[in-house]
Amino acid sequence: MFREWSEADFPKLLCYIGFGKSYLIPETTNFDIGEGIVSVKEVLIVNSQNIMSYSLTKNNNQHNTSTDISAEPINQVPEQHKILIVDDQLMNRRVLVAALSLQKYIIMQASSGMEALTMIEDGLRPDIILLDVMMPGMNGLEVTRKLREKWQADELPILLVTAKNQTEDIVTGLESGANDYLTKPVFKDELIAKIKTHIHIKELKAETLRIAKENETKLRKFLEAVPVGVAVLEPDGSPCYFNQKAQQLFGKGITPTAAPKQLADIYQVYLAGTNKAYPTDKIPVVRALQGESTSVDDMEIHRDDKIIPIEVWGTSIFDENGNIAYAIAAFQNITERKQAETERARITNELAALNTAYEKFVPHEFLNQLDKKSVIDVKLGDQVEKEMTLLFADIRGFTERTENMAPQDSFNFINAYLGQMEPIISKHHGVIDKYMGDAIMAMFPTNADDAICGAIAMLKALKPYNENLQNRGYRPIQIGIGLNTGPLMLGIVGGQNHMEGTVISDAVNLASRVEDLTKIYGTALLMTQQTYSKLAEPSRYHIRVIDAVKVAGKKEEVTVYEVFDADEPEIIALKDQTLSAFKEGFVLFHCEEFEEARPFFEKILEVNKDDKTARVYLSRCNRLVKLEISTDLPTLKHWRGN
């Protein structure tokens, strides 16, 4: 073994190739090689390299020199790692120790599987285990399986070392949980390479875990800093994280065993405004488990004596394969927002009620005619000129009827009547301008037909209203309605502290004058020529001409017509039957042929004795005929003047 040492420079370390055997010189042996005495304490030959520990003494010029020589480590690992060698054979352990000694590893030994398990249970955490397979008591495969019950392969790497090298043996070892397999005889370079590889893998895993933990810490800090509650659910629906804000909102932390269908009960989540548990299939974080992103703001937490309204957002977190890894939900206390919404709704309702109240004094339709959206937009002097049909309606004998009534009864009576008429006017697109005691002034900005139809409907509504009055012991009422169409000024009049909407026009005066004529002729509804000419189809109504009148300050006469569609059917039939006779008599009368006109009105009264208009004209004819006999004055003008 040392035959070449005398030929080398002193000292010289030679490496010899082994053949899978280990040699041990148990005691110190001295070799005289001429140039000195070599004292070899121990020689281990492990496969391809001699590992030895020796001391050398050389006699040179009568001086004895003692030199200790140690082999230099190869490819040192800067950080020391712990390796546990488990083998029941001391020689095998010492061979592996010697092979690894130059690598600066911290090496520990166990002579049996049970001893190794005990060491690990007592707290030992080796970076890698070199585990012999064939051992008495508990073999290496059993030890591996036992360790894998607690430790994963990337947490505690295990290299099996055995003389068995059949494929099925290797497969069995790997299936037991081993990371790798080394067959005997073990080659040093392969041993070191595999140890370094698995330690490196473990370090990578540790670094990955460190980075992940660092990121998790950063994420937790971020989630704890956000001003909303955050909850995270596992794919199975069990909670795994609540930040502090979420715990404050719910008054409790996570319940890891909670199932999705239990969440509403466990965390006291209810449908807003009720005591009904929030439906599980509507909870955003539960829907996130199905891959949906949703939000709701109709959820409440009922905790102690408090009700906390919350808004919730739920979304899914997917892994690299597109599978749901987590479901995350954010919760926000919206108590202040709900209070603000309630207050805003209250104010909005108050404003709406106020506008509605204002509209009772200044109708919305009136504002529309002024092109105003709200009463607050109205200014003194706002006005517009338009053509409209005006309606005046008045109760016959109202003063006489109410003079014996108490004030409250008078108000109740008039309000009951006006309450019947107002909806009818509105239904036919009319706008009530004002009430004047028992009188109504309204305008119809659409067309004359709406005004006629509205007036007829008002008269027809009197029949059931009067029946109700009679049932209560009151006399029925009669009204007269006058209509006129023409241009008018619609606007705001008054002062800075008191304003009102009104209409100003001669058309207003004429409509009022026509309404007065209903009292004279005993008719319910009269209209002017201006309104008659604006009707789309006059023939659809029952109409007859009544009179020609003058308005104060105007020279031209205005023809007035009666509309009797609201009369009883039999009265309508009689007026239609005598219509031609009435026209003949009307024309003769206004041609001042009073004597010729008189027979026509007499004939009408023979057919319809209740025709008050015919009776008025007959009375006039009789008076004017007498007046004509006694004077040469132009009798019709004289009668009109008086």
C-alpha positions as CSV (number, residue, x, y, z in Angstrom):
1,M,0.0,0.0,0.0
2,F,2.9,2.3,0.7
3,R,5.4,1.1,-1.8
4,E,5.4,4.2,-3.8
5,W,5.8,6.7,-0.9
6,S,9.6,6.4,-1.0
7,E,9.6,7.6,-4.6
8,A,7.5,10.7,-3.9
9,D,8.3,14.1,-2.4
10,F,7.7,14.0,1.3
11,P,4.9,14.1,2.4
12,K,2.7,12.7,-0.4
13,L,-0.9,11.7,-0.3
14,L,-1.9,9.0,-2.8
15,C,-5.4,7.9,-3.7
16,Y,-6.1,4.3,-4.4
17,I,-9.1,2.8,-6.1
18,G,-11.2,0.5,-4.0
19,F,-13.5,-2.3,-5.1
20,G,-16.6,-1.8,-2.9
21,K,-14.9,-3.0,0.3
22,S,-13.9,-1.1,3.4
23,Y,-10.6,-1.7,5.1
24,L,-9.8,-0.8,8.7
25,I,-6.5,-0.7,10.5
26,P,-7.7,-0.8,14.0
27,E,-4.5,0.3,15.8
28,T,-1.7,2.7,15.0
29,T,0.8,1.2,12.7
30,N,4.3,2.7,12.0
31,F,5.9,2.4,8.5
32,D,9.6,3.1,8.0
33,I,10.0,4.5,4.5
34,G,13.6,5.5,4.8
35,E,13.1,9.2,4.9
36,G,11.1,9.0,8.1
37,I,8.6,7.0,10.1
38,V,5.0,7.2,9.0
39,S,2.5,6.5,11.8
40,V,-0.9,5.5,10.3
41,K,-3.6,5.5,12.9
42,E,-6.5,4.5,10.7
43,V,-7.1,3.9,7.0
44,L,-10.5,3.7,5.4
45,I,-10.8,2.8,1.8
46,V,-14.3,3.9,0.6
47,N,-14.8,3.0,-3.0
48,S,-12.8,5.3,-5.2
49,Q,-10.8,7.3,-2.7
50,N,-8.5,6.5,0.2
51,I,-9.5,8.4,3.3
52,M,-6.9,8.2,6.0
53,S,-5.8,9.9,9.2
54,Y,-2.1,9.7,9.9
55,S,0.9,11.3,11.6
56,L,4.3,11.4,10.0
57,T,7.7,11.6,11.8
58,K,10.9,12.3,9.7
59,N,14.5,12.0,10.9
60,N,16.4,14.8,9.1
61,N,19.9,16.0,10.2
62,Q,19.4,14.4,13.6
63,H,16.3,16.6,14.2
64,N,13.0,14.8,14.8
65,T,10.1,16.7,13.3
66,S,6.5,15.6,14.0
67,T,4.0,16.8,11.4
68,D,0.2,16.3,11.4
69,I,-1.3,16.1,8.0
70,S,-5.1,16.3,7.3
71,A,-6.8,16.1,4.0
72,E,-8.3,19.4,2.7
73,P,-12.1,19.3,2.3
74,I,-13.4,19.5,-1.2
75,N,-16.4,21.8,-2.2
76,Q,-17.2,22.8,1.3
77,V,-20.8,23.8,2.0
78,P,-20.8,27.2,3.8
79,E,-23.7,26.4,6.0
80,Q,-23.5,23.2,8.1
81,H,-26.3,20.8,7.6
82,K,-27.4,18.0,9.8
83,I,-27.3,14.4,8.5
84,L,-28.7,11.5,10.4
85,I,-27.1,8.1,9.5
86,V,-29.2,5.1,10.5
87,D,-27.6,1.7,10.3
88,D,-27.3,-1.2,12.6
89,Q,-23.7,-1.9,11.5
90,L,-21.0,0.3,13.1
91,M,-18.6,-0.2,10.2
92,N,-21.2,1.0,7.7
93,R,-21.9,4.1,9.8
94,R,-18.2,4.9,10.1
95,V,-17.7,4.5,6.4
96,L,-20.4,7.0,5.7
97,V,-19.1,9.3,8.4
98,A,-15.7,9.2,6.9
99,A,-17.0,9.8,3.4
100,L,-18.9,12.9,4.6
101,S,-16.4,14.3,7.1
102,L,-14.7,16.6,4.6
103,Q,-18.0,18.2,3.7
104,K,-18.3,19.9,7.1
105,Y,-21.7,18.3,7.8
106,I,-23.0,17.8,11.3
107,I,-23.4,14.1,11.5
108,M,-25.5,12.2,13.9
109,Q,-25.9,8.4,14.1
110,A,-28.6,5.9,15.1
111,S,-28.0,2.2,15.3
112,S,-31.7,1.2,14.8
113,G,-34.9,2.5,13.3
114,M,-36.5,2.9,16.7
115,E,-33.5,4.9,18.0
116,A,-33.9,7.2,14.9
117,L,-37.6,7.7,15.5
118,T,-37.0,8.5,19.2
119,M,-34.3,11.0,18.3
120,I,-36.7,12.8,15.9
121,E,-39.6,12.6,18.4
122,D,-37.3,14.2,20.9
123,G,-36.8,17.2,18.6
124,L,-34.0,16.3,16.3
125,R,-34.6,17.9,12.8
126,P,-32.0,16.5,10.4
127,D,-31.7,18.0,6.9
128,I,-31.5,14.5,5.5
129,I,-31.6,10.9,6.7
130,L,-29.3,8.2,5.3
131,L,-31.3,5.1,6.1
132,D,-30.2,1.5,5.8
133,V,-33.0,-0.8,4.6
134,M,-32.0,-4.1,6.1
135,M,-32.0,-3.7,9.9
136,P,-33.3,-6.0,12.6
137,G,-36.5,-5.0,14.5
138,M,-37.8,-2.2,12.3
139,N,-36.4,-2.1,8.8
140,G,-35.8,1.1,6.8
141,L,-39.0,0.8,4.8
142,E,-41.0,0.7,8.0
143,V,-39.1,3.6,9.5
144,T,-39.8,5.6,6.3
145,R,-43.5,4.9,6.4
146,K,-43.6,5.9,10.1
147,L,-41.9,9.2,9.4
148,R,-44.1,10.0,6.5
149,E,-47.1,9.9,8.8
150,K,-46.0,13.3,10.0
151,W,-43.3,14.6,7.7
152,Q,-43.7,15.2,4.0
153,A,-40.9,14.3,1.6
154,D,-39.9,17.9,1.0
155,E,-39.8,18.5,4.8
156,L,-37.6,15.5,5.7
157,P,-35.7,13.9,2.8
158,I,-34.9,10.2,3.2
159,L,-32.2,8.4,1.2
160,L,-32.4,4.6,1.4
161,V,-29.1,2.8,1.4
162,T,-29.0,-0.9,0.7
163,A,-27.4,-3.7,-1.3
164,K,-30.7,-4.5,-3.0
165,N,-30.6,-3.0,-6.4
166,Q,-33.4,-4.7,-8.3
167,T,-36.0,-2.4,-9.9
168,E,-38.8,-3.8,-7.7
169,D,-36.7,-3.1,-4.6
170,I,-36.2,0.5,-5.7
171,V,-39.9,1.0,-6.5
172,T,-40.9,-0.4,-3.1
173,G,-38.5,1.9,-1.4
174,L,-39.8,5.0,-3.2
175,E,-43.4,3.9,-2.7
176,S,-42.8,3.8,1.1
177,G,-42.0,7.5,1.0
178,A,-38.3,7.7,0.3
179,N,-36.9,10.6,-1.7
180,D,-34.1,8.6,-3.3
181,Y,-32.2,5.3,-3.3
182,L,-28.5,4.5,-3.0
183,T,-27.2,1.0,-3.6
184,K,-24.1,-0.5,-2.0
185,P,-21.3,-0.2,-2.5
186,V,-21.9,3.6,-2.2
187,F,-19.8,5.8,-4.4
188,K,-18.7,8.9,-2.6
189,D,-19.3,11.3,-5.4
190,E,-22.8,10.0,-6.0
191,L,-23.5,10.1,-2.2
192,I,-22.4,13.7,-1.9
193,A,-24.1,14.8,-5.1
194,K,-27.5,13.3,-4.0
195,I,-27.2,14.7,-0.5
196,K,-26.4,18.2,-1.9
197,T,-29.3,17.9,-4.4
198,H,-31.9,17.0,-1.8
199,I,-30.6,19.6,0.7
200,H,-30.8,22.1,-2.1
201,I,-34.4,21.1,-2.9
202,K,-35.2,21.4,0.8
203,E,-33.6,24.8,0.9
204,L,-35.5,25.9,-2.1
205,K,-38.7,24.8,-0.4
206,A,-37.7,26.6,2.7
207,E,-37.0,29.7,0.8
208,T,-40.3,29.4,-1.1
209,L,-42.1,29.0,2.2
210,R,-40.2,32.0,3.6
211,I,-41.2,34.2,0.7
212,A,-44.7,32.9,0.9
213,K,-44.8,33.6,4.6
214,E,-43.3,37.0,4.1
215,N,-45.9,37.7,1.4
216,E,-48.6,36.3,3.6
217,T,-47.5,38.6,6.4
218,K,-47.6,41.6,4.1
219,L,-51.0,40.6,2.8
220,R,-52.3,40.2,6.4
221,K,-50.9,43.6,7.3
222,F,-52.6,45.0,4.2
223,L,-55.9,43.2,5.0
224,E,-55.7,44.4,8.6
225,A,-55.2,48.0,7.5
226,V,-58.1,48.2,5.1
227,P,-61.2,50.0,6.5
228,V,-63.6,47.1,5.6
229,G,-64.1,43.6,6.9
230,V,-62.5,40.8,4.9
231,A,-63.4,37.1,5.1
232,V,-61.8,34.3,3.2
233,L,-63.4,30.8,2.7
234,E,-61.8,27.6,1.7
235,P,-63.2,25.9,-1.5
236,D,-65.3,23.7,0.8
237,G,-66.9,26.8,2.2
238,S,-65.3,26.7,5.6
239,P,-63.9,30.1,6.9
240,C,-60.2,30.3,7.1
241,Y,-59.5,34.0,7.7
242,F,-61.3,37.1,9.2
243,N,-59.5,40.4,9.6
244,Q,-60.0,42.4,12.7
245,K,-62.6,44.6,11.1
246,A,-64.7,41.6,10.1
247,Q,-64.4,40.2,13.7
248,Q,-65.5,43.6,15.1
249,L,-68.5,43.6,12.7
250,F,-69.6,40.1,13.5
251,G,-68.6,40.1,17.1
252,K,-66.7,36.8,16.7
253,G,-63.8,35.2,14.8
254,I,-63.8,32.3,12.3
255,T,-65.6,29.1,12.9
256,P,-63.5,26.7,10.8
257,T,-66.1,23.9,10.8
258,A,-68.9,26.1,9.5
259,A,-70.6,25.0,6.3
260,P,-72.0,27.5,3.8
261,K,-75.6,26.8,4.8
262,Q,-74.7,27.6,8.5
263,L,-73.0,31.0,7.8
264,A,-76.2,33.1,8.2
265,D,-77.1,31.4,11.5
266,I,-73.6,31.4,13.0
267,Y,-72.9,35.0,12.1
268,Q,-76.5,36.3,12.6
269,V,-76.9,37.6,9.1
270,Y,-80.5,38.7,8.2
271,L,-82.4,40.1,5.3
272,A,-82.6,43.9,5.8
273,G,-85.6,45.0,7.7
274,T,-86.7,41.5,8.7
275,N,-85.9,38.7,11.2
276,K,-85.5,36.3,8.3
277,A,-82.0,34.7,7.9
278,Y,-80.3,35.8,4.8
279,P,-80.8,33.2,2.0
280,T,-77.6,31.1,1.7
281,D,-77.7,31.0,-2.1
282,K,-77.8,34.8,-2.1
283,I,-74.8,35.4,0.2
284,P,-72.0,36.9,-2.1
285,V,-69.2,34.8,-0.6
286,V,-71.2,31.6,-1.1
287,R,-71.9,32.6,-4.7
288,A,-68.2,33.3,-5.1
289,L,-67.6,29.6,-4.4
290,Q,-69.5,29.0,-7.6
291,G,-67.3,31.4,-9.5
292,E,-69.7,34.4,-9.3
293,S,-68.8,38.0,-8.4
294,T,-71.7,39.8,-6.7
295,S,-72.6,42.5,-4.2
296,V,-75.6,43.2,-2.0
297,D,-76.6,46.0,0.3
298,D,-79.7,44.4,1.8
299,M,-78.0,42.5,4.6
300,E,-78.0,43.1,8.3
301,I,-76.0,41.8,11.2
302,H,-78.1,41.4,14.4
303,R,-75.8,41.4,17.3
304,D,-76.8,41.9,20.9
305,D,-79.3,44.8,20.7
306,K,-77.7,46.3,17.6
307,I,-78.6,46.0,14.0
308,I,-75.7,46.8,11.6
309,P,-76.6,47.2,7.9
310,I,-73.7,46.1,5.7
311,E,-72.8,46.0,2.1
312,V,-71.0,42.9,0.9
313,W,-68.9,42.1,-2.1
314,G,-67.9,38.5,-3.0
315,T,-65.4,37.3,-5.6
316,S,-63.4,34.1,-6.4
317,I,-59.7,33.5,-6.2
318,F,-58.5,31.1,-8.9
319,D,-55.3,29.0,-9.0
320,E,-53.0,28.5,-12.0
321,N,-55.3,25.7,-13.2
322,G,-58.4,27.9,-13.2
323,N,-59.9,26.1,-10.1
324,I,-61.3,28.1,-7.2
325,A,-58.7,28.3,-4.5
326,Y,-60.6,30.7,-2.2
327,A,-63.7,32.8,-2.0
328,I,-63.2,36.2,-0.5
329,A,-65.7,38.7,0.8
330,A,-65.5,42.3,1.8
331,F,-68.0,43.8,4.4
332,Q,-68.6,47.5,5.0
333,N,-70.7,49.0,7.7
334,I,-73.2,51.2,5.9
335,T,-75.1,52.5,8.9
336,E,-74.2,56.1,8.2
337,R,-75.1,55.7,4.5
338,K,-78.4,54.1,5.3
339,Q,-79.2,56.9,7.8
340,A,-78.3,59.4,5.1
341,E,-80.5,57.6,2.6
342,T,-83.3,57.5,5.1
343,E,-82.9,61.2,5.7
344,R,-82.6,62.0,2.0
345,A,-85.8,60.0,1.4
346,R,-87.5,61.9,4.2
347,I,-86.5,65.2,2.7
348,T,-87.4,64.1,-0.8
349,N,-90.8,63.0,0.4
350,E,-91.3,66.2,2.3
351,L,-90.3,68.2,-0.8
352,A,-92.6,66.1,-3.0
353,A,-95.4,66.6,-0.5
354,L,-94.6,70.4,-0.4
355,N,-94.6,70.5,-4.2
356,T,-97.9,68.6,-4.3
357,A,-99.3,71.1,-1.8
358,Y,-98.0,74.0,-3.9
359,E,-99.5,72.4,-7.0
360,K,-102.9,72.6,-5.3
361,F,-102.5,76.4,-5.4
362,V,-100.5,76.6,-8.6
363,P,-101.3,73.5,-10.7
364,H,-98.5,71.6,-12.4
365,E,-100.3,72.0,-15.7
366,F,-100.4,75.7,-15.1
367,L,-96.6,75.7,-14.6
368,N,-96.2,73.6,-17.8
369,Q,-98.0,76.3,-19.7
370,L,-95.4,78.8,-18.4
371,D,-92.7,76.3,-19.3
372,K,-91.7,76.0,-15.6
373,K,-90.7,72.7,-14.0
374,S,-91.5,73.7,-10.4
375,V,-93.2,76.4,-8.5
376,I,-89.8,77.6,-7.2
377,D,-88.9,78.6,-10.8
378,V,-91.9,80.9,-11.0
379,K,-91.2,84.7,-10.9
380,L,-93.5,87.6,-10.7
381,G,-94.3,88.7,-14.2
382,D,-93.8,85.4,-15.9
383,Q,-96.5,85.2,-18.6
384,V,-97.3,83.5,-21.9
385,E,-100.0,84.2,-24.6
386,K,-102.0,81.2,-25.8
387,E,-105.4,80.3,-27.2
388,M,-107.5,78.2,-24.8
389,T,-111.1,77.4,-24.0
390,L,-112.3,78.8,-20.8
391,L,-115.0,77.3,-18.5
392,F,-117.1,79.1,-15.9
393,A,-119.4,77.0,-13.7
394,D,-121.7,78.2,-11.0
395,I,-124.3,76.7,-8.6
396,R,-127.8,78.1,-9.0
397,G,-129.1,79.7,-5.8
398,F,-126.0,79.0,-3.8
399,T,-126.4,82.1,-1.6
400,E,-130.0,81.3,-0.8
401,R,-129.1,77.7,-0.1
402,T,-126.3,78.4,2.4
403,E,-127.7,81.5,4.2
404,N,-129.2,79.2,6.8
405,M,-126.2,76.9,7.0
406,A,-123.5,77.0,9.7
407,P,-120.1,78.1,8.4
408,Q,-118.7,74.6,8.7
409,D,-121.7,73.1,6.9
410,S,-121.3,75.6,4.1
411,F,-117.6,74.7,3.7
412,N,-118.5,71.0,3.8
413,F,-121.2,71.4,1.2
414,I,-119.0,73.4,-1.3
415,N,-116.0,71.2,-0.8
416,A,-118.1,68.1,-1.4
417,Y,-119.4,69.6,-4.7
418,L,-116.0,70.9,-5.8
419,G,-114.5,67.5,-5.0
420,Q,-116.8,65.9,-7.5
421,M,-116.1,68.4,-10.3
422,E,-112.3,68.8,-10.0
423,P,-111.4,65.2,-11.0
424,I,-113.7,65.4,-14.1
425,I,-112.0,68.6,-15.3
426,S,-108.6,67.1,-14.8
427,K,-109.6,63.9,-16.6
428,H,-110.5,66.0,-19.7
429,H,-107.1,67.8,-19.6
430,G,-108.5,70.9,-17.9
431,V,-106.7,73.1,-15.4
432,I,-108.6,74.8,-12.6
433,D,-107.4,78.4,-12.4
434,K,-109.4,79.3,-9.3
435,Y,-112.4,78.8,-7.2
436,M,-114.6,81.7,-6.5
437,G,-116.9,80.6,-3.8
438,D,-119.2,78.1,-5.5
439,A,-117.9,79.1,-9.0
440,I,-115.2,77.3,-10.9
441,M,-112.9,78.9,-13.5
442,A,-111.0,76.4,-15.6
443,M,-109.0,76.4,-18.8
444,F,-108.5,73.8,-21.4
445,P,-105.2,74.3,-23.2
446,T,-105.7,71.2,-25.5
447,N,-108.8,71.7,-27.6
448,A,-112.4,72.8,-27.5
449,D,-113.7,69.3,-27.6
450,D,-112.1,68.5,-24.3
451,A,-113.9,71.5,-22.8
452,I,-117.3,70.4,-24.2
453,C,-116.8,66.8,-23.1
454,G,-115.6,67.9,-19.7
455,A,-118.6,70.2,-19.2
456,I,-121.1,67.5,-20.3
457,A,-119.4,65.0,-17.9
458,M,-119.8,67.6,-15.0
459,L,-123.5,67.9,-15.7
460,K,-124.0,64.1,-15.9
461,A,-122.1,63.7,-12.6
462,L,-124.7,65.8,-10.9
463,K,-127.4,63.1,-11.2
464,P,-125.8,60.6,-8.8
465,Y,-124.6,63.5,-6.6
466,N,-128.1,64.9,-6.3
467,E,-129.5,61.5,-5.5
468,N,-127.1,61.3,-2.6
469,L,-128.1,64.8,-1.5
470,Q,-131.8,63.9,-1.6
471,N,-131.1,60.7,0.3
472,R,-129.6,62.8,3.1
473,G,-132.5,65.2,3.1
474,Y,-131.0,68.0,1.0
475,R,-132.4,69.7,-2.1
476,P,-130.7,68.8,-5.4
477,I,-128.5,71.4,-7.0
478,Q,-128.3,72.8,-10.6
479,I,-125.3,74.4,-12.2
480,G,-124.8,76.5,-15.3
481,I,-121.7,76.3,-17.4
482,G,-120.4,78.8,-20.0
483,L,-117.6,78.2,-22.5
484,N,-115.6,80.5,-24.7
485,T,-112.5,80.1,-26.8
486,G,-109.9,82.8,-27.5
487,P,-106.5,84.2,-26.9
488,L,-105.5,85.0,-23.4
489,M,-102.5,86.0,-21.2
490,L,-101.5,83.4,-18.7
491,G,-99.1,84.5,-16.0
492,I,-98.1,85.4,-12.5
493,V,-99.6,88.5,-10.9
494,G,-99.4,90.0,-7.4
495,G,-96.6,91.4,-5.3
496,Q,-93.2,90.1,-4.0
497,N,-94.8,88.6,-0.9
498,H,-98.0,87.2,-2.5
499,M,-98.4,86.0,-6.0
500,E,-100.9,83.8,-7.9
501,G,-101.4,82.5,-11.3
502,T,-104.2,83.8,-13.4
503,V,-105.5,84.5,-16.9
504,I,-106.3,87.9,-18.3
505,S,-108.3,88.4,-21.5
506,D,-111.7,89.5,-23.0
507,A,-112.2,85.8,-23.6
508,V,-112.4,85.4,-19.8
509,N,-115.1,88.1,-19.5
510,L,-117.1,86.6,-22.3
511,A,-117.0,83.1,-20.8
512,S,-118.3,84.6,-17.5
513,R,-121.0,86.5,-19.4
514,V,-122.1,83.3,-21.2
515,E,-122.4,81.5,-17.9
516,D,-124.7,84.2,-16.7
517,L,-126.9,83.6,-19.7
518,T,-127.6,80.1,-18.6
519,K,-129.7,81.6,-15.8
520,I,-131.8,83.6,-18.2
521,Y,-132.4,80.8,-20.7
522,G,-132.8,78.0,-18.1
523,T,-130.1,76.0,-19.8
524,A,-127.2,74.0,-18.3
525,L,-124.5,74.5,-20.9
526,L,-123.8,77.4,-23.3
527,M,-120.9,78.1,-25.6
528,T,-119.9,80.9,-27.9
529,Q,-119.4,80.9,-31.7
530,Q,-115.6,80.9,-31.1
531,T,-115.8,77.6,-29.2
532,Y,-118.3,76.2,-31.7
533,S,-116.0,77.0,-34.6
534,K,-113.1,75.1,-32.9
535,L,-115.0,71.8,-32.5
536,A,-113.6,69.0,-34.6
537,E,-117.1,67.6,-35.4
538,P,-119.9,69.7,-34.1
539,S,-122.4,67.2,-35.4
540,R,-121.4,64.7,-32.7
541,Y,-123.1,66.9,-30.1
542,H,-126.7,68.1,-29.6
543,I,-126.5,71.8,-30.3
544,R,-128.9,74.7,-31.0
545,V,-128.3,78.4,-31.4
546,I,-129.6,80.5,-28.4
547,D,-128.7,84.2,-28.7
548,A,-126.4,86.9,-29.9
549,V,-124.9,89.0,-27.2
550,K,-122.4,91.9,-26.8
551,V,-119.5,92.0,-24.4
552,A,-118.9,95.3,-22.6
553,G,-116.6,97.5,-24.6
554,K,-117.1,95.5,-27.8
555,K,-119.3,96.5,-30.7
556,E,-119.7,93.1,-32.4
557,E,-122.2,90.6,-31.3
558,V,-121.3,87.0,-30.3
559,T,-123.6,84.1,-31.2
560,V,-124.3,81.7,-28.3
561,Y,-125.2,78.0,-28.6
562,E,-126.8,75.5,-26.2
563,V,-125.3,72.1,-25.8
564,F,-127.9,69.8,-24.4
565,D,-126.2,66.4,-24.4
566,A,-126.5,66.2,-20.6
567,D,-130.3,66.5,-20.6
568,E,-132.5,63.5,-19.9
569,P,-132.9,61.4,-23.0
570,E,-136.5,62.3,-23.5
571,I,-135.7,66.0,-23.3
572,I,-133.0,65.6,-25.8
573,A,-135.4,63.8,-28.2
574,L,-138.0,66.7,-27.8
575,K,-135.4,69.4,-28.4
576,D,-134.2,67.5,-31.5
577,Q,-137.8,67.2,-32.7
578,T,-138.4,70.9,-32.4
579,L,-134.9,72.0,-33.6
580,S,-136.0,73.3,-37.0
581,A,-138.9,75.3,-35.5
582,F,-136.6,76.8,-33.0
583,K,-134.1,77.9,-35.8
584,E,-137.0,79.5,-37.8
585,G,-138.3,81.4,-34.7
586,F,-134.7,82.4,-33.7
587,V,-134.0,83.9,-37.2
588,L,-137.4,85.7,-37.4
589,F,-136.9,87.1,-33.9
590,H,-133.4,88.5,-34.6
591,C,-134.8,89.9,-37.9
592,E,-137.3,91.8,-35.7
593,E,-140.2,89.8,-37.1
594,F,-141.7,89.2,-33.7
595,E,-145.2,88.5,-34.8
596,E,-144.0,85.9,-37.3
597,A,-141.6,84.4,-34.8
598,R,-144.2,83.9,-32.1
599,P,-146.1,80.9,-33.6
600,F,-142.8,78.9,-33.8
601,F,-142.1,79.2,-30.2
602,E,-145.8,78.5,-29.3
603,K,-145.6,75.3,-31.4
604,I,-142.4,74.3,-29.6
605,L,-144.0,74.7,-26.2
606,E,-147.0,72.6,-27.4
607,V,-144.5,69.7,-28.0
608,N,-142.1,70.5,-25.1
609,K,-143.8,72.6,-22.4
610,D,-140.6,72.5,-20.3
611,D,-138.4,74.2,-23.0
612,K,-137.5,77.2,-21.0
613,T,-135.6,78.8,-23.8
614,A,-138.6,78.7,-26.1
615,R,-140.7,80.2,-23.3
616,V,-138.2,83.1,-22.9
617,Y,-138.4,83.9,-26.6
618,L,-142.2,83.7,-26.7
619,S,-142.3,86.1,-23.7
620,R,-140.0,88.5,-25.5
621,C,-142.0,88.3,-28.7
622,N,-145.2,89.1,-26.8
623,R,-143.6,92.1,-25.0
624,L,-142.0,93.4,-28.2
625,V,-145.1,93.1,-30.2
626,K,-146.9,95.2,-27.6
627,L,-144.0,97.6,-27.6
628,E,-144.1,97.8,-31.4
629,I,-147.8,98.6,-31.5
630,S,-147.4,101.5,-28.9
631,T,-144.3,103.2,-30.4
632,D,-142.3,103.7,-33.6
633,L,-139.0,103.0,-31.9
634,P,-136.7,100.2,-33.2
635,T,-138.0,97.7,-30.8
636,L,-135.2,95.1,-30.6
637,K,-132.6,97.7,-29.9
638,H,-134.9,99.4,-27.4
639,W,-135.5,96.1,-25.6
640,R,-131.7,95.4,-25.5
641,G,-131.1,98.8,-24.2
642,N,-133.5,98.3,-21.3
